[in-house]
Amino acid sequence: MARSFLQCCGFLVILLAVVFPPLNAVQAINQELSDLFNELWKLDANRMKPGTDYTISIQGKAGYVAQGSNHARDHATSPLFSTVNENKLKTITTYSRFMKLLDNYERTTGVAERVTPDEIAENNLFLDAVLDTAVMKRAHKYLISKGLSRSDLRTFKSQLYTIWFHLYHRDRTSGEDSCGFEHVFVGETKFGSEISGFHNWVQFYLQEKSMHLDYKGYKARVLDMPDSDDHIVNLQFSWHGMLKPVSSSFVGASPEFEVAIYTVVFLLNTHRSTTVVVNIDQCQLELVVVRHGRSIGTAYPKLLSSNNRHLNMGAVHKR
């Protein structure tokens, strides 16, 4: 009887450990994707350089704000972006074609999108530019090796179009009102009070410059304050009078780099929501990709540590 009881208790402990993992459990680094994404990072000739092509002012740490609230104390008296080399943005093909797409969408979910022939042409021109970069060529080669994409460029472009530009219902009360590109790179609002998506630094800069966006401060752990040369920032901001308590974005990364890494994560998994932990350059981050059928619902980075702090922490834990 005692032995049966102990066996039962042992089984219960194992079951609880599986169902309720320890709070401090850390997801393992995906080394294969870390290697690939670092290769893409080095190939990203169009990445903007901090201090040269742009400067950011991190300022104060933003406070806690409950989801749905539009009131927050401003811990940043100045914009996030102090300077950006707009001439460079306008002369690099992927950036210039990317920026032409930013005004093609209805900001509010629940309002059906009406895509014109000119806008479809702009989408295709952007994808053509992305496909012509070393970054996307390497990502395509990787996806072919995994049997996830065809080698034919026309077929691959069609696959990318479905992932990023296929319209779908985000708000079921209306027609097709959203797509992956709009949500991730442009941003949306819902219920008239909430920001959804919006994870791109170029759009952030342009909206800040137009006085539609107000940076409130960075979000980070006590010992991991971001620097002005970080390429990923967790932050808080308001947009058209609505607040996003916590958001995140690459800074300086090219459109092709972001499209490439999110596409790879999307195609590698069939789960509705996928999170992978990777090391890119000097940062450790989570990449979160959520599906909406055959298209991306959302995708964003979440900075875990920067300036190789995760390596130093690992060395401490090994002692």
For each residue, the residues with C-beta under 8 A, 3 or more apart:
1: 4 5
2: 5 6
3: 6 7
4: 1 7 8
5: 1 2 8 9
6: 2 3 9 10
7: 3 4 10 11
8: 4 5 11 12
9: 5 6 12 13
10: 6 7 13 14
11: 7 8 14 15
12: 8 9 15 16
13: 9 10 16 17
14: 10 11 17 18
15: 11 12 18 19
16: 12 13 19 20
17: 13 14 20 21 22
18: 14 15 21
19: 15 16
20: 16 17
21: 17 18 25
22: 17 25
23:
24:
25: 21 22
26: 277
27: 275 276 277 286
28: 277
29: 34 277 278 279 284
30: 33 34 276 277 278
31: 34 35
32: 35 36
33: 30 36 37 264 265 268 276 278
34: 29 30 31 37 38 278 279 280
35: 31 32 38 39
36: 32 33 39 40 138 139 142 264
37: 33 34 40 41 261 278 280
38: 34 35 41 42 279 280 281
39: 35 36 42 43 138
40: 36 37 43 44 135 138 139 257 260 261
41: 37 38 44 47 257 280 281
42: 38 39
43: 39 40 133 134 135 138
44: 40 41 47 135 253 254 256 257
45: 133 134
46: 92 94 95 133 254 256 257
47: 41 44 231 252 253 254 257
48: 52 53 54 84 85 88 252 253 254
49: 52 53 54 252
50: 53 54 55 56 228 229 230 231 251 252
51: 55 228 229
52: 48 49 85
53: 48 49 50 84 85 88 252
54: 48 49 50 81 83 84 85 205 251 252
55: 50 51 81 82 83 228
56: 50 80 81 82 228 233 251
57: 76 78 79 80 81 82 228
58: 80 218 225 226 227 228 233
59: 75 76 77 78 215 217 218
60: 75 76 217 218
61: 75 217 218 219 220 225
62: 65 72 75 76 216 217 218 219 235 236
63: 72 73 75 217
64: 245
65: 62 69 71 72 236 243 245
66: 69 245
67: 194 245
68: 193 194
69: 65 66 72 243 245
70: 193 238 241 242 243
71: 65 243
72: 62 63 65 69 216 236 238 243 245
73: 63 216
74: 77 214 216 217
75: 59 60 61 62 63 216 217
76: 57 59 60 62 79 80 215 216 217
77: 59 74
78: 57 59 82
79: 57 76 82 208 209 215
80: 56 57 58 76 204 205 208 215 233 235 237
81: 54 55 56 57 84 204 205 208 209
82: 55 56 57 78 79
83: 54 55
84: 48 53 54 81 89 205
85: 48 52 53 54 88 89
86: 89 90
87: 90 91
88: 48 53 85 91 92 95
89: 84 85 86 92 95 96 99 202
90: 86 87 95 96 99
91: 87 88 96
92: 46 88 89 95 96 254
93: 96 97 129 132
94: 46 97 98 126 129 130 133 254 255 256
95: 46 88 89 90 92 98 99 202 254 255
96: 89 90 91 92 93 99 100
97: 93 94 100 101 122 125 126 129
98: 94 95 101 102 126 185 202 255
99: 89 90 95 96 102 202 206
100: 96 97 103 104 122 126
101: 97 98 104 119 122 123 126 181 185 186
102: 98 99 185 186 202 203 206
103: 100
104: 100 101 115 119 122
105: 113 182 186 188
106: 111 112 113 177
107: 187 188 189 240
108: 111 188 189 190 192
109: 170 171 177 178 188 189 190 196
110: 171 173 174 177 190
111: 106 108 174 177
112: 106 174 175 176 177
113: 105 106 167 175 176 177 178 179 182
114:
115: 104 119 120 167
116: 119 120
117: 120 121
118: 121 122
119: 101 104 115 116 122 123
120: 115 116 117 123 124
121: 117 118 124 125
122: 97 100 101 104 118 119 125 126
123: 101 119 120 126 127 161 165 181
124: 120 121 127 128 157 161
125: 97 121 122 128 129
126: 94 97 98 100 101 122 123 129 130 255
127: 123 124 130 131 157 160 161 164
128: 124 125 131 132 157
129: 93 94 97 125 126 132 133 256
130: 94 126 127 133 136 160 255 256 259 260
131: 127 128 136 137 140 153 156 157 160
132: 93 128 129 136
133: 43 45 46 94 129 130 136 137 254 256
134: 43 45 137 138
135: 40 43 44 138 139 254 256 257 260
136: 130 131 132 133 139 140 256 259 260
137: 131 133 134 140 141
138: 36 39 40 43 134 135 141 142 260
139: 36 40 135 136 142 143 260 261 263 264
140: 131 136 137 143 144 149 156
141: 137 138 144 145
142: 36 138 139 145 146 264
143: 139 140 146 148 149 156 263 264 267
144: 140 141 147 148 149 150 151
145: 141 142
146: 142 143 267 268
147: 144
148: 143 144 267 268
149: 140 143 144 155 156 159 267
150: 144 155 156 159
151: 144 156
152: 155 156
153: 131 156 157
154: 157 158
155: 149 150 152 158 159
156: 131 140 143 149 150 151 152 153 159 160
157: 124 127 128 131 153 154 160 161
158: 154 155 161 162
159: 149 150 155 156 162 163
160: 127 130 131 156 157 163 164 259 263
161: 123 124 127 157 158 164 165 166
162: 158 159 165 166 294 295
163: 159 160 166 180 263 266 267 294 295 296
164: 127 160 161 179 180 181 259 263 295 296
165: 123 161 162 179 180 181
166: 161 162 163 179 180 294 295
167: 113 115 176 177 178 179
168: 176 178 179 292 293 295
169: 172 174 175 176 177 178
170: 109 177 178 183 188 190 196 292
171: 109 110 174 177 178 190
172: 169
173: 110
174: 110 111 112 169 171 177
175: 112 113 169
176: 112 113 167 168 169
177: 106 109 110 111 112 113 167 169 170 171 174
178: 109 113 167 168 169 170 171 182 183 188
179: 113 164 165 166 167 168 182 183 295
180: 163 164 165 166 183 184 292 295 296 297 298 299
181: 101 123 164 165 184 185 186
182: 105 113 178 179 185 186 187 188 197
183: 170 178 179 180 186 187 188 196 197 296 297 298
184: 180 181 197 199 200 258 262 296 298 299 300
185: 98 101 102 181 182 199 200 203 255 258
186: 101 102 105 181 182 183 197 198 200 203
187: 107 182 183 195 196 197 198 203 239
188: 105 107 108 109 170 178 182 183 195 196 197 198
189: 107 108 109 192 193 194 195 196 239 240 242
190: 108 109 110 170 171 194 196
191: 194
192: 108 189
193: 68 70 189 242
194: 67 68 189 190 191 242
195: 187 188 189 198 239 242 243 244 247
196: 109 170 183 187 188 189 190 298
197: 182 183 184 186 187 188 298
198: 186 187 188 195 203 204 239 244 247
199: 184 185 247 248 249 250 298 299 300 301
200: 184 185 186 203 204 249 250 258
201: 204 205 249 250 251 252 253
202: 89 95 98 99 102 205 206 255
203: 102 185 186 187 198 200 206 207
204: 80 81 198 200 201 207 208 213 237 249
205: 54 80 81 84 201 202 208 209
206: 99 102 202 203 209 210
207: 203 204 210 212 213 239
208: 79 80 81 204 205 211 212 213 214 215
209: 79 81 205 206
210: 206 207 213
211: 208
212: 207 208 239 240
213: 204 207 208 210 237 238 239
214: 74 208 237 238 239
215: 59 76 79 80 208 235 236 237
216: 62 72 73 74 75 76 235 236 237 238 243
217: 59 60 61 62 63 74 75 76 235 236
218: 58 59 60 61 62 225 226 233 234 235 236
219: 61 62 234 235 236 246
220: 61 224 225 226 234 303
221: 224
222:
223: 309
224: 220 221 305 306 309
225: 58 61 218 220
226: 58 218 220 230 233 234 303 306
227: 58 230 306 307
228: 50 51 55 56 57 58
229: 50 51
230: 50 226 227 233 251 283 303 306 307
231: 47 50 250 251 252 253 281 283
232: 248 249 250 251 283 285 301 303 306
233: 56 58 80 218 226 230 248 249 251 303
234: 218 219 220 226 246 247 248 302 303
235: 62 80 215 216 217 218 219 246 247 248 249
236: 62 65 72 215 216 217 218 219 243 244 245 246 247
237: 80 204 213 214 215 216 243 244 247
238: 70 72 213 214 216 241 242 243 244
239: 187 189 195 198 207 212 213 214 242 244
240: 107 189 212
241: 70 238
242: 70 189 193 194 195 238 239
243: 65 69 70 71 72 195 216 236 237 238
244: 195 198 236 237 238 239 247
245: 64 65 66 67 69 72 236
246: 219 234 235 236
247: 195 198 199 234 235 236 237 244 300
248: 199 232 233 234 235 300 301 302 303
249: 199 200 201 204 232 233 235 300 301
250: 199 200 201 231 232 253 257 258 301
251: 50 54 56 201 230 231 232 233
252: 47 48 49 50 53 54 201 231
253: 44 47 48 201 231 250 257 258
254: 44 46 47 48 92 94 95 133 135 257 258
255: 94 95 98 126 130 185 202 258 259
256: 44 46 94 129 130 133 135 136 259 260
257: 40 41 44 46 47 135 250 253 254 260 261
258: 184 185 200 250 253 254 255 261 262
259: 130 136 160 164 255 256 262 263
260: 40 130 135 136 138 139 256 257 263 264
261: 37 40 139 257 258 264 265 287
262: 184 258 259 265 266 287 289 296 299
263: 139 143 160 163 164 259 260 266 267
264: 33 36 139 142 143 260 261 267 268
265: 33 261 262 268 269 274 276 287 289 299
266: 163 262 263 269 274 289 291 296 299
267: 143 146 148 149 163 263 264
268: 33 146 148 264 265 274
269: 265 266 274 289
270: 291
271: 274 291
272: 290 291
273: 288 289 290 291
274: 265 266 268 269 271 288 289 290 291
275: 27 286 287 288 289
276: 27 30 33 265 286 287
277: 26 27 28 29 30 284 285 286 287 304
278: 29 30 33 34 37 284 285 287
279: 29 34 38 283 284 285 310
280: 34 37 38 41 283 285
281: 38 41 231
282: 306 307 308
283: 230 231 232 279 280 303 304 305 306
284: 29 277 278 279 303 304 305 306 310
285: 232 277 278 279 280 301 302 303 304
286: 27 275 276 277 301 302 304
287: 261 262 265 275 276 277 278 299 300 301 302
288: 273 274 275 298 299 300 301 302
289: 262 265 266 269 273 274 275 296 298 299
290: 272 273 274 296 297 298 299
291: 266 270 271 272 273 274 295 296 297
292: 168 170 180 295 296 297
293: 168
294: 162 163 166
295: 162 163 164 166 168 179 180 291 292
296: 163 164 180 183 184 262 266 289 290 291 292 299
297: 180 183 290 291 292
298: 180 183 184 196 197 199 288 289 290
299: 180 184 199 262 265 266 287 288 289 290 296
300: 184 199 247 248 249 287 288
301: 199 232 248 249 250 285 286 287 288
302: 234 248 285 286 287 288
303: 220 226 230 232 233 234 248 283 284 285 306
304: 277 283 284 285 286 310
305: 224 283 284 309 310 313
306: 224 226 227 230 232 282 283 284 303 309
307: 227 230 282
308: 282 311 312
309: 223 224 305 306 312 313
310: 279 284 304 305 313 314
311: 308 314 315
312: 308 309 315 316
313: 305 309 310 316 317
314: 310 311 317 318
315: 311 312 318 319
316: 312 313 319
317: 313 314
318: 314 315
319: 315 316
